[in-house]
């Protein structure tokens, strides 16, 4: 098949969950089919394409990522009824590139990665009405905004964020319903997201199949703590990783810092914590003053930090979809402590694959227990490694092909 894949950024290098999911989707589709990639790029040289992508794609078309001034964003929020995410990546250049591809080539399938590119749906329907169109929902965005607003309730400083979430969740509800109705197939990353999208779009149960996030499990092969400590100049007791200007990540880290970290420091003075990820939000700056805490900013690889960690934490209160960082940590053989929201969408068993705690006292206790018990860490890490095998891209991505074949057969 000839497949057209639309992504909001180049899938390689993959520095965040969105691009990591898209990279492995691309790898899986390119095994048997011809893939044309249309993507934004933030590079100073838009024509510079990583050879790792060129090897996978029949053709790659890129346009510069659009900039949007804050003043324009505010004006759009006031002057339109569209959700913010629907307008974030609007681009005449991207539209022109898409129309050119649809004029010059015939595709069997087109797939849109994430809600920020859903604005292209009318272009597809106008240019090639019969082209099967797949929408891969990386999150149930309405649900995500609702949870974000609920997490900030009670804080006067966060009142603007609460109001923003209330406005956006109402707009996203209508927008997501339209998106799901306007395409031929919708896929979700978790059962919870699938049910949420089916409910708001009025679709029957089971109509949105689940295709979870995936990684290259072998690339995260476990390294013992002893080996890692000998190889790395710095090791940390506790590690969190993620794109650090992403609201759910910021909320998770601040909750852990304010509610859990003081308890942990009382129980184990001298404990160290690395917050690993690009673009730390200004709200996190105060954490640099906390004893034992390091904000790394951008790093070329997360794996060395996973290898050297004793415990990987996922203290999420906000989220939808599934978090790739969980599978990365498990594939690296690390012991994980998470809230229930952090592992939502994964059929993990508390006490076997991960440890789950939803209060600050319980979370601190679980982390402290693991730090004091190397054998328990190792056993939990080994079990988690086995669990991660189900999320290798070679196992997961062929499910897209099953959906393609089913739809084409129906046509």
C-alpha positions as CSV (number, residue, x, y, z in Angstrom):
1,X,0.0,0.0,0.0
2,X,0.9,3.6,-0.4
3,X,0.4,5.4,2.9
4,X,0.4,9.1,3.7
5,X,1.4,9.8,7.3
6,X,0.9,13.3,8.8
7,X,2.8,14.1,12.0
8,X,3.2,17.4,14.0
9,X,7.0,17.0,14.2
10,X,9.6,14.8,12.6
11,X,9.5,11.5,14.4
12,X,13.3,11.4,14.7
13,X,15.0,12.2,16.9
14,X,12.3,11.2,19.3
15,X,12.6,13.4,22.4
16,X,8.9,13.1,23.6
17,X,6.1,10.7,23.7
18,X,4.3,11.9,20.5
19,X,7.4,11.6,18.3
20,X,8.3,8.3,19.9
21,X,4.9,6.8,19.1
22,X,5.1,8.2,15.6
23,X,8.6,6.8,15.0
24,X,7.6,3.3,15.8
25,X,4.4,3.5,13.8
26,X,6.5,4.7,10.8
27,X,9.0,1.8,11.4
28,X,6.2,-0.7,11.5
29,X,4.3,0.5,8.4
30,X,7.5,0.9,6.4
31,X,8.3,-2.8,6.9
32,X,5.9,-3.8,4.2
33,X,4.5,-0.6,2.6
34,X,5.5,2.6,1.0
35,X,5.1,5.6,3.4
36,X,5.1,9.3,2.5
37,X,5.7,11.5,5.5
38,X,4.4,15.1,5.8
39,X,5.7,16.8,8.8
40,X,6.6,20.1,10.5
41,X,10.2,20.7,11.4
42,X,11.7,23.1,13.9
43,X,15.1,22.8,12.4
44,X,17.0,25.9,11.2
45,X,17.5,23.9,8.0
46,X,14.1,22.5,7.1
47,X,15.6,20.5,4.2
48,X,18.0,18.6,6.5
49,X,16.3,15.2,7.1
50,X,17.8,12.6,9.4
51,X,19.1,9.6,7.4
52,X,17.2,7.4,9.9
53,X,13.9,8.7,8.5
54,X,15.1,8.7,4.8
55,X,15.7,5.0,5.1
56,X,12.1,4.4,6.2
57,X,10.2,6.7,3.8
58,X,9.5,6.7,0.1
59,X,9.2,10.5,0.4
60,X,9.5,13.1,3.1
61,X,7.9,16.6,2.8
62,X,8.6,19.1,5.5
63,X,7.5,22.7,6.2
64,X,8.7,25.0,9.1
65,X,6.6,24.8,12.2
66,X,4.3,27.8,12.5
67,X,5.0,30.3,15.1
68,X,2.1,31.9,17.1
69,X,2.3,35.0,19.2
70,X,0.6,34.9,22.5
71,X,-1.5,37.9,21.5
72,X,-2.7,36.0,18.4
73,X,-3.5,33.0,20.6
74,X,-5.6,35.1,22.9
75,X,-7.4,36.7,20.0
76,X,-8.2,33.3,18.5
77,X,-9.6,32.1,21.8
78,X,-11.9,35.1,22.0
79,X,-12.9,35.4,18.3
80,X,-13.6,31.7,17.5
81,X,-15.3,28.8,19.1
82,X,-12.5,26.4,18.1
83,X,-10.4,24.8,20.8
84,X,-6.8,26.1,21.2
85,X,-5.4,22.8,20.0
86,X,-7.3,23.0,16.7
87,X,-5.5,26.2,15.9
88,X,-2.0,25.6,17.2
89,X,-0.6,24.1,14.0
90,X,-2.7,25.9,11.3
91,X,-0.3,26.6,8.4
92,X,-0.8,27.7,4.8
93,X,2.5,26.0,3.9
94,X,1.4,22.7,5.4
95,X,-1.9,22.9,3.6
96,X,-0.2,23.7,0.3
97,X,2.2,20.8,0.7
98,X,-0.7,18.5,1.5
99,X,-2.8,19.6,-1.5
100,X,0.2,19.1,-3.8
101,X,0.8,15.6,-2.5
102,X,-2.9,14.7,-3.0
103,X,-2.8,16.1,-6.6
104,X,0.4,14.4,-7.6
105,X,0.0,11.0,-6.0
106,X,-2.6,8.3,-5.3
107,X,-2.6,7.0,-1.8
108,X,-4.4,3.9,-0.4
109,X,-4.6,5.2,3.2
110,X,-3.9,8.5,5.0
111,X,-3.3,8.7,8.7
112,X,-3.4,11.7,11.0
113,X,-1.3,11.6,14.2
114,X,-3.0,13.6,16.9
115,X,-5.6,16.3,17.3
116,X,-3.4,19.2,16.3
117,X,-3.5,18.1,12.7
118,X,-7.3,17.3,12.6
119,X,-7.8,20.7,10.8
120,X,-6.6,18.9,7.6
121,X,-9.7,16.6,7.5
122,X,-11.8,19.0,5.3
123,X,-8.8,19.3,2.9
124,X,-8.7,15.5,2.5
125,X,-12.5,15.4,2.0
126,X,-12.5,18.1,-0.6
127,X,-9.4,16.9,-2.6
128,X,-9.9,13.1,-2.4
129,X,-13.3,12.3,-0.9
130,X,-12.9,8.5,-1.1
131,X,-9.4,8.3,0.4
132,X,-9.7,6.2,3.7
133,X,-8.7,8.5,6.6
134,X,-7.5,7.2,9.9
135,X,-7.3,9.5,13.0
136,X,-4.8,8.2,15.6
137,X,-5.9,9.8,18.9
138,X,-2.8,10.2,21.1
139,X,-5.0,11.4,23.9
140,X,-8.7,11.8,24.8
141,X,-8.1,15.6,24.9
142,X,-11.4,16.5,26.5
143,X,-10.8,14.1,29.4
144,X,-7.2,15.4,29.7
145,X,-8.4,19.1,30.0
146,X,-11.1,18.2,32.5
147,X,-8.6,16.4,34.7
148,X,-6.0,19.3,34.4
149,X,-8.6,21.8,35.6
150,X,-9.7,19.5,38.5
151,X,-6.0,19.1,39.6
152,X,-5.6,22.9,39.8
153,X,-8.8,23.6,41.8
154,X,-8.2,25.1,45.2
155,X,-5.2,27.1,44.2
156,X,-5.9,30.8,43.7
157,X,-2.7,31.2,41.7
158,X,-3.9,28.5,39.2
159,X,-7.3,30.1,38.7
160,X,-6.4,31.2,35.1
161,X,-5.4,27.7,34.3
162,X,-8.7,26.3,35.8
163,X,-10.7,28.7,33.7
164,X,-8.7,27.9,30.6
165,X,-9.3,24.1,31.1
166,X,-13.0,24.7,31.7
167,X,-13.3,26.7,28.4
168,X,-11.1,24.3,26.4
169,X,-12.8,21.1,27.7
170,X,-16.2,22.4,26.5
171,X,-14.8,23.3,23.1
172,X,-12.8,20.1,22.8
173,X,-15.8,18.0,23.5
174,X,-17.6,19.2,20.4
175,X,-14.4,19.2,18.3
176,X,-13.4,15.7,19.2
177,X,-16.9,14.5,18.4
178,X,-16.6,16.1,15.0
179,X,-13.2,14.6,14.3
180,X,-14.3,11.1,15.2
181,X,-17.4,11.4,12.9
182,X,-15.5,13.0,10.0
183,X,-12.9,10.2,9.5
184,X,-13.3,6.6,8.5
185,X,-11.5,5.0,11.5
186,X,-10.4,6.2,14.9
187,X,-7.7,4.5,17.0
188,X,-7.0,5.2,20.7
189,X,-4.0,4.4,22.9
190,X,-5.9,3.0,25.8
191,X,-9.2,1.4,26.7
192,X,-10.1,4.4,28.9
193,X,-9.5,6.8,26.0
194,X,-11.5,4.6,23.6
195,X,-14.5,4.6,25.9
196,X,-14.2,8.4,26.4
197,X,-14.1,9.1,22.7
198,X,-16.9,6.7,21.9
199,X,-19.1,8.3,24.6
200,X,-18.6,11.9,23.4
201,X,-18.9,11.0,19.7
202,X,-22.0,8.8,20.3
203,X,-20.2,5.8,18.7
204,X,-21.1,2.1,19.6
205,X,-18.9,0.2,22.1
206,X,-15.9,-1.4,20.5
207,X,-15.9,0.9,17.5
208,X,-12.6,2.6,18.4
209,X,-9.9,-0.1,18.6
210,X,-7.0,0.3,21.1
211,X,-3.4,0.4,19.7
212,X,-1.2,1.1,22.7
213,X,2.1,3.1,22.6
214,X,5.1,1.0,21.8
215,X,8.9,1.2,21.9
216,X,11.9,-0.8,20.7
217,X,12.1,-2.9,23.9
218,X,15.5,-4.3,23.0
219,X,17.0,-0.8,22.9
220,X,16.4,-0.4,26.6
221,X,18.2,-3.6,27.7
222,X,18.6,-3.6,31.5
223,X,21.9,-2.6,33.0
224,X,22.6,-3.5,36.6
225,X,22.8,-0.6,39.1
226,X,26.4,-1.6,39.8
227,X,27.4,-1.6,36.2
228,X,25.7,1.8,35.6
229,X,27.2,3.4,38.7
230,X,30.7,2.4,37.4
231,X,30.0,3.8,33.9
232,X,28.1,7.0,34.7
233,X,29.6,10.0,36.6
234,X,26.3,10.7,38.3
235,X,23.6,8.3,39.6
236,X,20.3,9.2,41.2
237,X,18.1,7.4,43.7
238,X,14.9,8.6,42.1
239,X,14.3,9.6,38.4
240,X,11.4,11.2,36.6
241,X,11.5,11.9,32.8
242,X,9.4,13.8,30.4
243,X,8.9,16.9,28.4
244,X,9.0,19.4,31.2
245,X,6.8,22.1,29.8
246,X,3.9,19.6,29.3
247,X,1.2,20.4,31.9
248,X,0.6,16.9,33.2
249,X,4.3,16.4,33.7
250,X,4.7,19.8,35.5
251,X,1.8,19.0,37.8
252,X,3.2,15.5,38.6
253,X,6.6,16.9,39.5
254,X,5.3,19.8,41.6
255,X,3.0,17.4,43.5
256,X,5.8,15.1,44.2
257,X,8.1,18.0,45.2
258,X,5.7,19.6,47.5
259,X,3.9,16.7,49.1
260,X,6.2,13.6,48.8
261,X,9.8,14.8,48.7
262,X,9.7,16.4,52.2
263,X,8.5,13.1,53.6
264,X,11.1,11.1,51.7
265,X,13.9,13.5,52.9
266,X,12.7,12.9,56.5
267,X,12.8,9.1,56.0
268,X,16.1,9.0,54.0
269,X,18.1,12.3,54.2
270,X,20.5,12.6,51.3
271,X,18.2,11.0,48.8
272,X,18.7,12.3,45.3
273,X,16.2,13.0,42.5
274,X,16.7,13.8,38.8
275,X,14.0,15.5,36.8
276,X,15.1,14.6,33.2
277,X,13.6,16.4,30.2
278,X,13.7,19.3,27.9
279,X,12.2,22.8,28.3
280,X,11.7,23.0,32.1
281,X,8.7,25.2,32.8
282,X,9.3,28.4,34.9
283,X,7.1,26.9,37.6
284,X,9.8,24.3,38.2
285,X,12.7,26.8,38.8
286,X,12.1,26.8,42.5
287,X,12.8,23.1,42.7
288,X,16.5,23.7,41.9
289,X,16.8,25.0,45.5
290,X,15.6,21.8,47.0
291,X,18.3,19.5,48.5
292,X,19.1,16.6,46.3
293,X,17.1,17.7,43.3
294,X,18.5,18.2,39.8
295,X,16.7,19.5,36.7
296,X,18.8,18.3,33.8
297,X,17.1,20.1,30.9
298,X,17.6,18.6,27.5
299,X,19.7,15.4,27.4
300,X,20.7,13.4,24.3
301,X,19.5,10.2,25.8
302,X,17.2,9.2,28.7
303,X,18.5,5.7,29.0
304,X,21.6,6.5,31.0
305,X,19.4,8.1,33.7
306,X,17.1,5.1,33.7
307,X,20.1,2.7,34.0
308,X,21.4,4.6,37.0
309,X,18.1,5.1,38.8
310,X,17.1,3.0,41.8
311,X,13.4,3.9,41.4
312,X,11.5,5.5,38.6
313,X,8.5,7.6,39.7
314,X,5.2,8.4,37.9
315,X,3.4,10.7,40.4
316,X,0.6,11.7,37.9
317,X,-2.7,13.4,38.9
318,X,-3.5,14.5,35.3
319,X,-3.5,12.6,32.1
320,X,-5.2,10.5,29.4
321,X,-3.8,8.1,26.9
322,X,-0.9,6.1,28.2
323,X,2.6,7.2,29.2
324,X,5.5,5.8,27.2
325,X,7.9,6.6,30.0
326,X,6.3,3.7,32.0
327,X,7.2,1.1,29.3
328,X,10.7,2.7,28.9
329,X,11.4,2.3,32.6
330,X,10.1,-1.2,32.7
331,X,12.0,-2.3,29.6
332,X,15.1,-0.9,31.3
333,X,14.4,-3.1,34.3
334,X,13.7,-0.3,36.7
335,X,11.4,-0.5,39.7
336,X,8.5,1.8,39.3
337,X,6.2,3.6,41.8
338,X,3.2,5.3,40.3
339,X,-0.2,6.7,41.0
340,X,-3.2,4.9,39.5
341,X,-3.5,7.7,36.9
342,X,0.2,7.2,35.9
343,X,-0.4,3.5,34.9
344,X,-3.9,4.0,33.5
345,X,-4.3,2.1,30.3
346,X,-1.8,-0.6,31.2
347,X,-3.0,-3.9,32.7
348,X,-0.3,-3.8,35.4
349,X,-0.7,-5.6,38.7
350,X,0.1,-3.6,41.8
351,X,2.9,-5.3,43.7
352,X,3.9,-7.5,40.8
353,X,4.7,-5.2,37.9
354,X,4.8,-1.8,39.7
355,X,3.9,-0.3,43.1
356,X,0.9,2.0,43.1
357,X,0.3,4.7,45.6
358,X,-2.2,7.7,45.4
359,X,-1.4,9.6,48.6
360,X,1.8,11.4,49.5
361,X,2.4,9.3,52.6
362,X,1.9,6.0,50.7
363,X,4.0,7.2,47.8
364,X,6.9,8.2,50.0
365,X,6.6,4.9,51.9
366,X,6.8,2.8,48.7
367,X,9.8,4.7,47.3
368,X,11.6,4.6,50.7
369,X,11.0,0.8,51.0
370,X,12.4,0.2,47.5
371,X,15.5,2.3,48.2
372,X,16.1,0.3,51.3
373,X,15.6,-3.1,49.6
374,X,17.8,-3.8,46.6
375,X,16.4,-7.4,46.2
376,X,12.8,-6.1,46.0
377,X,13.9,-3.5,43.4
378,X,15.5,-6.2,41.3
379,X,12.5,-8.6,41.5
380,X,10.1,-5.8,40.6
381,X,12.3,-4.7,37.7
382,X,12.5,-8.2,36.4
383,X,8.8,-8.6,36.4
384,X,8.3,-5.2,34.8
385,X,10.7,-6.2,32.0
386,X,8.6,-9.2,31.2
387,X,5.5,-7.0,31.1
388,X,7.2,-4.6,28.7
389,X,7.6,-7.3,26.0
390,X,3.9,-6.8,25.1
391,X,4.6,-3.3,24.0
392,X,7.4,-3.8,21.5
393,X,6.6,-2.0,18.2
394,X,6.9,-5.2,16.3
395,X,4.0,-6.6,18.3
396,X,1.8,-3.5,18.4
397,X,2.1,-1.7,15.0
398,X,0.7,-4.5,12.8
399,X,-2.7,-3.8,14.4
400,X,-2.8,-0.7,12.2
401,X,-2.4,-2.9,9.1
402,X,-5.3,-5.1,10.3
403,X,-7.5,-2.0,10.5
404,X,-6.4,-0.9,7.0
405,X,-7.1,-4.3,5.5
406,X,-10.5,-4.5,7.2
407,X,-11.6,-1.1,5.9
408,X,-10.3,-1.7,2.4
409,X,-12.0,-5.0,2.3
410,X,-15.3,-3.4,3.3
411,X,-14.9,-0.8,0.5
